[in-house]
């Protein structure tokens, strides 16, 4: 974390001096006024310079990326992280060897990592972000699997004319199921149970 103490005739001048030294803009820093200074007699005698401490605001996305690298290293998996930001959504794409270890059974390990990354990303930043952690296209493959499962179970519910409960899954995966069956007029879907056992029920 870079910080600098600067002085000037006024607080604004001191801040400007610090920004130039840090080569950054005001929206990227936190300013702490140590001394507002004072104008002396005739602007000269007894005047006191303003002093400020300017700290570079920590980049939330870089912090989350660093955390992700640390977690994967602690799991003895060597990965490369590719980060894409679209508006307020950040996607961290992991690639490397032994990537299956990071995915886990039905993506449970990956979901847990994603949850932690989301917390780190929004811990003390100014902006709020949502996050997706993907590993070599797993999310896309999982989406196809879930959509196909959704249609299969919807057919089963219609055929047997009774409710069908799916396995527990995280909120964003339940959303995919709801979305996949939205256009099906023969059934309705709702979530039931308490986290982490919340699951979808398909009802004719």
C-alpha positions as a printed NumPy array, in Angstrom:
array([[  0.   ,   0.   ,   0.   ],
       [  1.632,   3.256,  -1.1  ],
       [  1.23 ,   6.417,   0.932],
       [  2.853,   9.798,   0.883],
       [  2.867,  12.857,   3.135],
       [  2.9  ,  16.187,   1.314],
       [  2.576,  19.85 ,   2.21 ],
       [  1.356,  22.98 ,   0.453],
       [  0.066,  26.506,   1.051],
       [ -3.469,  25.008,   1.191],
       [ -4.914,  21.526,   1.694],
       [ -5.818,  21.392,  -2.026],
       [ -2.271,  22.291,  -3.013],
       [ -0.831,  19.626,  -0.676],
       [ -3.21 ,  16.975,  -2.084],
       [ -2.301,  17.974,  -5.639],
       [  1.397,  17.653,  -4.826],
       [  0.843,  14.142,  -3.387],
       [ -1.224,  13.066,  -6.422],
       [  1.55 ,  14.177,  -8.758],
       [  4.153,  12.236,  -6.756],
       [  1.961,   9.113,  -6.725],
       [  1.076,   9.664, -10.386],
       [ -2.629,   9.062,  -9.774],
       [ -6.016,  10.802,  -9.531],
       [ -8.118,  11.837,  -6.536],
       [-10.709,   9.05 ,  -6.974],
       [ -7.937,   6.44 ,  -6.486],
       [ -6.766,   7.681,  -3.09 ],
       [ -7.815,   8.31 ,   0.494],
       [ -6.862,  11.698,   1.937],
       [ -6.116,  12.286,   5.609],
       [ -5.605,  15.949,   6.593],
       [ -2.913,  16.126,   9.281],
       [ -2.775,  19.914,   9.501],
       [ -5.01 ,  22.384,   7.694],
       [ -2.3  ,  25.03 ,   7.997],
       [ -3.088,  28.697,   8.455],
       [ -2.661,  31.91 ,   6.568],
       [ -0.274,  34.242,   8.335],
       [ -0.341,  37.988,   8.619],
       [ -0.395,  39.452,   5.103],
       [ -0.304,  35.851,   3.949],
       [  3.375,  35.6  ,   4.963],
       [  4.211,  36.167,   8.637],
       [  3.383,  33.225,  10.9  ],
       [  1.805,  31.246,   8.078],
       [  1.741,  27.471,   8.508],
       [  1.771,  25.004,   5.641],
       [ -1.016,  22.449,   5.241],
       [  0.042,  18.814,   5.614],
       [ -1.853,  15.811,   4.231],
       [ -1.298,  12.066,   4.149],
       [ -2.475,  10.509,   0.883],
       [ -2.862,   6.732,   0.625],
       [ -3.456,   4.773,  -2.553],
       [ -6.827,   3.055,  -2.205],
       [ -6.417,  -0.685,  -2.454],
       [ -7.657,  -2.04 ,  -5.726],
       [-10.469,  -4.448,  -4.799],
       [-10.084,  -6.571,  -7.912],
       [ -6.313,  -6.929,  -7.5  ],
       [ -6.825,  -7.909,  -3.846],
       [ -9.334, -10.618,  -4.816],
       [ -6.986, -11.861,  -7.541],
       [ -4.095, -12.077,  -5.044],
       [ -6.329, -13.942,  -2.577],
       [ -7.321, -16.403,  -5.301],
       [ -3.668, -17.088,  -6.141],
       [ -2.889, -17.676,  -2.448],
       [ -5.809, -20.098,  -2.021],
       [ -4.866, -22.161,  -5.067],
       [ -1.196, -22.203,  -4.025],
       [ -2.213, -23.473,  -0.563],
       [ -4.129, -26.253,  -2.331],
       [ -0.896, -27.09 ,  -4.203],
       [ -2.463, -26.232,  -7.551],
       [ -0.474, -23.996,  -9.867],
       [ -2.888, -21.698, -11.725],
       [ -3.015, -18.688, -13.992],
       [ -5.813, -16.2  , -13.285],
       [ -7.376, -14.23 , -16.137],
       [ -9.636, -11.43 , -14.913],
       [-12.422,  -9.848, -16.948],
       [-14.497,  -6.924, -15.669],
       [-17.87 ,  -6.084, -17.195],
       [-19.594,  -3.251, -15.356],
       [-19.881,  -4.443, -11.761],
       [-19.286,  -8.108, -12.513],
       [-15.836,  -9.681, -12.314],
       [-14.984, -13.066, -13.83 ],
       [-11.845, -14.842, -12.65 ],
       [-10.929, -17.623, -15.087],
       [ -8.514, -20.216, -13.701],
       [ -6.33 , -22.409, -15.881],
       [ -3.476, -24.797, -15.189],
       [ -2.734, -28.384, -14.229],
       [ -4.729, -30.365, -11.635],
       [ -7.642, -27.965, -12.193],
       [-10.146, -30.712, -11.279],
       [ -9.007, -30.322,  -7.648],
       [-10.309, -26.751,  -7.684],
       [-13.664, -27.764,  -9.168],
       [-14.476, -30.589,  -6.756],
       [-17.57 , -32.79 ,  -6.823],
       [-20.312, -31.039,  -8.824],
       [-18.357, -27.794,  -8.531],
       [-18.664, -27.615,  -4.735],
       [-15.023, -26.591,  -4.171],
       [-15.23 , -23.993,  -6.936],
       [-18.458, -22.606,  -5.446],
       [-16.818, -22.315,  -2.013],
       [-13.811, -20.503,  -3.534],
       [-16.187, -18.198,  -5.435],
       [-18.07 , -17.369,  -2.21 ],
       [-14.809, -16.429,  -0.428],
       [-13.561, -14.378,  -3.391],
       [-16.864, -12.468,  -3.383],
       [-16.354, -11.626,   0.326],
       [-12.757, -10.481,  -0.231],
       [-13.776,  -8.433,  -3.272],
       [-16.346,  -6.453,  -1.285],
       [-14.643,  -6.423,   2.13 ],
       [-13.736,  -2.755,   2.316],
       [-13.963,  -1.414,  -1.201],
       [-15.931,   1.569,  -2.367],
       [-17.704,  -0.247,  -5.203],
       [-19.848,  -3.389,  -4.965],
       [-19.029,  -6.254,  -7.324],
       [-20.473,  -9.671,  -8.07 ],
       [-17.99 , -12.399,  -8.92 ],
       [-17.758, -15.592, -10.93 ],
       [-14.82 , -17.935, -10.481],
       [-14.55 , -20.321, -13.421],
       [-12.063, -23.12 , -14.131],
       [-11.352, -23.987, -17.762],
       [-14.947, -23.449, -18.919],
       [-16.545, -25.532, -16.14 ],
       [-19.371, -23.02 , -15.565],
       [-20.511, -23.275, -19.194],
       [-20.509, -27.082, -19.091],
       [-22.338, -27.087, -15.739],
       [-24.966, -24.696, -17.158],
       [-25.677, -27.111, -20.029],
       [-25.876, -30.057, -17.594],
       [-28.293, -28.188, -15.3  ],
       [-30.518, -27.045, -18.161],
       [-30.727, -30.572, -19.54 ],
       [-31.454, -31.904, -16.002],
       [-34.17 , -29.247, -15.58 ],
       [-36.004, -30.347, -18.755],
       [-35.644, -34.035, -17.888],
       [-37.085, -33.503, -14.381],
       [-39.876, -31.274, -15.703],
       [-40.903, -34.095, -18.071],
       [-40.809, -36.534, -15.149],
       [-43.011, -34.255, -12.982],
       [-45.546, -33.915, -15.838],
       [-45.49 , -37.625, -16.637],
       [-45.973, -38.753, -13.025],
       [-48.173, -35.755, -12.235],
       [-46.355, -35.153,  -8.952],
       [-43.711, -32.867,  -7.473],
       [-40.053, -33.606,  -8.146],
       [-37.316, -32.269,  -5.82 ],
       [-33.821, -31.603,  -7.143],
       [-30.575, -31.873,  -5.196],
       [-29.501, -28.846,  -3.091],
       [-27.554, -26.26 ,  -5.073],
       [-26.321, -22.674,  -4.639],
       [-28.583, -19.734,  -5.495],
       [-26.965, -18.924,  -8.866],
       [-27.448, -22.54 , -10.034],
       [-31.088, -22.575,  -8.848],
       [-31.556, -19.41 , -10.882],
       [-30.364, -21.284, -14.002],
       [-32.992, -24.008, -13.423],
       [-35.781, -21.451, -12.882],
       [-34.644, -19.678, -16.061],
       [-34.504, -22.878, -18.125],
       [-38.088, -23.827, -17.203],
       [-39.639, -20.359, -17.325],
       [-41.275, -20.974, -20.694],
       [-42.785, -24.347, -19.705],
       [-46.503, -23.754, -19.047],
       [-47.091, -27.304, -17.709],
       [-45.028, -26.842, -14.569],
       [-44.016, -24.278, -11.955],
       [-40.769, -24.112,  -9.957],
       [-39.985, -22.85 ,  -6.483],
       [-37.106, -23.092,  -4.001],
       [-37.578, -24.929,  -0.731],
       [-35.482, -25.663,   2.371],
       [-32.826, -23.698,   4.226],
       [-29.282, -22.987,   3.032],
       [-27.092, -24.921,   2.376],
       [-29.829, -27.511,   1.706],
       [-32.059, -25.201,  -0.326],
       [-33.267, -26.925,  -3.462],
       [-35.715, -26.56 ,  -6.331],
       [-39.067, -28.292,  -6.485],
       [-40.742, -28.777,  -9.89 ],
       [-44.498, -28.963,  -9.586],
       [-46.955, -29.928, -12.354]])
